[in-house]
Amino acid sequence: MGLRLAHLGPRGTYTEAAAVAYDPTAELIPLASFTAAVEAAEAGAADAAVCAVENSIEGPVHETRDLLLRDDSRVQICGEVVLPIRHVLVGASGLDLTHASVVYSHPQALAQCQRHLAALAPHARAAAALSTAAAIESALNEPGALAIGSHVAADLYGATIYADDIADEPGNETRFVVLAREDAAHTGDDKTSIAFTTHHDRPGSLVEVLNIFASRGLNLTRVESRPTRRALGTYVFLVDMHGHRTDQTVAEGLDAALAVTLWLRVLGSYPRWTKRA
């Protein structure tokens, strides 16, 4: 039996494409949200969940970040996928874009295309959908409606493409993480993701933690902050670094960081994504 991968549905989403890129032989389980996909993995209804975690234009996907940071989280990052994102503006055939009344898409996609939307469909209000594929379904069922989605979804649902590659910045990419009940074994080309909080009333506490990794020659590929949601001015810091948690240098760095942080969690170690042929 192949790997069962839960992902944001319906068919034709970018998350489905990421799941296929991760494992072309997997059984795909489309669900209504990243939360539902993670819950399926935690409950054993799926082997893993594929979730968008950050975009090169709009930054972090907060739903996925918050799922990883839950006190009762039972998943770890076991893989990653990075996909180029090529948004298209679609709708039913015969539309006049200047008279379009609404454009549907996932909030991330709407934010990534704001300037182009204003020029292409100046009178259309933006309306959030659960996914880009669901947005296309909605647009096709509503007169005067448009949607932002992928070429695959446009073809799948029989939509007309009115504009191609409409992201506001070039090189639009989204990083997806694969979440399972255990992370991945050491491969020799790995990343480790962690989250921690510092003693916020102690000057230099964040620098102290970052220096622990820098002094050991560990390459930090991402540093991000997220409010703890418990007290104003307190933050969770999320860090990605090259190396596996079982590597001696990484393990020593984590032990040293644990001693000076208020709280630290390893979110997982996993193979670093490389572009596939």
N, C-alpha and C positions, 0 to 999 in steps of 0.2 A: 504494500500500500504506500502511495506517495505522501509527501508532506502536505498537510492541510493548512493552507494559509488564509486567515481571515483578513479582510481589507475593506476599505470604504467603497461601497457600491453606489449605484448598480453597475452593470457592465459598461465599460468604456471610460472609467475614471483613470486619472494618472496613477492613482494608488494601485489599481489593477495592473497597469503597465509595469510598475515597480515590482509587484509580486511576481509577474512573469519573468522579469529580468533577473530576479533573485533565484527563482527555480522554475524553469519552463515546464517541468513535469508535474508541478504541484496541483493538488485539487484546490480550486479557488472558492472561497466562501465570502460572497459579498454581503456586507452588513451596512446599517444605516449611519454609523458614526465610528470614529476612531475608538471611542469609549466602548462601544459594543464589540468591536474587534478584539480589544484587549481583554474584555471580560470573557469572551469566548476562549481565548488562549489560557486565561487563568482557570477557567472551569474545565478545561480539557476537551471542549467542543472543537477546538482547533489546536494545531501544534504550535502555531506562532501567529502573530498579528503584524501586518505591515502598516506603518503609520508615517505620514509626512511629519518631519520634525523641524525643518528650516528651509527657507527660500532665499535665493541670492538677492532678490529685490526687497521683499517684505520682512525678511528676518524670521524669527522663531514662530512655530505653530504652537500656541500656548496650550491647546487641549492635550497634545502629546506630552509636552513638558510636565504638565500637571499630573498626568497619569503616572509618569515615572516617579514623581515626587510624593505621591500619596503615602501616608504612613502604613497603609495596609497593602501596598503594591506587592504583587507576587510575580512580576516579570522583570527580566533583564534584557539588555540589548545583546543580541547574538549575531547581528549582521547589519549592514547598511547598503543602500543603493542610492546612487546619484543619477538623476535623469535630467536631460535637457527638456525644457518646457516650451512648447510652441503653441501658444493660444491662438484660436481662430474665432471670429465673430460669425455666428450662424443663426439661422431661423428658417421659417417656412419659405418656400419660393415666392418670388414676386413682391418682396417687401421694398418699400421706400425707406431707407435708413433715417432720413430726416424727419419722418413721421412716426418712427418707432416710439412706443410709450414706455417700455420697460426692458431692461436687460438683466437676465438671471445668471448667476454663477456662484460658486463657492466664494466666501468673503476674501480669501487670499487671492484668487484670480481677479476679482473685481479691483482689489487694491493694486495689483500688478499692472493693470491696464487703464488706469484712470484718465491719463492724458489722451490716449488714443480714443477712448470711448467718447470723451467730450467732443472730439473733432468728428468722429464718424457718426454718432447718434446723439446730437446735442440736446434733444428733448426727452431722452429716455432716462428714467430713474433707475438706479441700481437696486436690485433686490437679491437678497442672499438666498442661496439654495444649499442643501446638504452636501451636494457634490456637483462637479462640472457636468457629469453625465445626467444627473437628475435635472439640472438646469436646462439642458437641451430638451429633455422630455417635456418640461413645463412650457418652454417657449413654443414648441411645435403645437401645443394644445391651446394657445392663447393668441388671438389675432393681434398683430402689431408688436409681438414680443420677440426679443432677441436673446441669445445666450452666448457665453464664452465657454469654450470647451476645447477638446483635442480633435485632430483630424480623424483619429480612430472612432471617437464617439459620434462625430458628424456623419461619417460613413455608416456606422452601425445603426443610427436612428433615421437616416435618410434626410438629414438637414442640408440646406444650401449654405455654402461658405461665402460670406460677403467680404471678409477681410482676413488676411493671413498674417501670422506672427505679430500680434498687436501688443505685446508687452512693452512697457514704457522704456525699459532698458535692455540693451543687448546681452546675450549670454545668460538668459534666464535659466536657472537650474533649481531643482528641489532635491533636498536630501531626505531620504526615507530611512527609518530604522525598522529592523525586524525584532520583535519582542517575543520572548519565550520564557519558560519557567527556569531555564538555565542559559548562561551565556555560552560562548564558543571556546573551544580548545585553542591552545597556542598554535600559530601557523608560522611565525617568523616575520610576518608583515601585518601587524595588528594595531588597533587603537583601543584605548580604555577611556570610558566616560565616567566622571564622578560628579557628585554634588556635595556641597558643604556649606555650613554657616560659620561665621567667625564671631569672635567676641566684639560686638559692634562698638562697645564703649572703650576699646583699647586701640589707640592710634597705631597704624601700620599693620594691623592684623591680616588684611588681605595680602599685602606685599610680602609679609612673612611666609604665608602659605605658597604663594607663587614662586618665591625665591627657593623654597625647598625643592621644587621641581627643576627650576632653571639651573640651580647649582649642580644638579646631577646630569645636566645635559639633555633633559627630556623636552622634546618639542611639543609645546602646547599649540594645538591647531584651532582652538576656540575657547574663549572665555566670555561668559554671559551671566548677567544677573537677573534675578526674578524675585519680586517681593515675596516674603514668607507668608503673607496674608494673615499674620498674627499680630504684628505691631508695626506701626508706621516707622519707616526708616530702617527696617531690618530686611535682609536679603539672603536668598539662596544663590550661591555661585555655582555655575555649571561649567565644567572644564573637560575638554577632550585632549588627549595626549597620545603621541605615538608610543607603542609598546603594549605588551600584555600584562595584566595584573600579576602574573606569575613570574615575569622577568625580574631578576634580582634588583635592578636599578629602580624599576617601577614599584616593586613591593617595598623597598626601603623608603622610597619617597612617600608612599601611602602611609606607612607606619609613622613616619616623622610628621606628616600632615595631621594624622589622627590625634597626635599628642597636643597640637596647638589649636585645633578647631573645636567649635562647640558641638558640631555634629558633622559626620561625613558618611556618605554612602557611595559604594562602587555600583554604578548603574550597569556595568557590563564591560567585558573585553570581547573583541570580535575582529574578524579579518577586515583590513582596510579595503575600501572599494577601489577597484581599478577599472578603467574603461574597457568594455568588452568589444571584441571584434564584431 
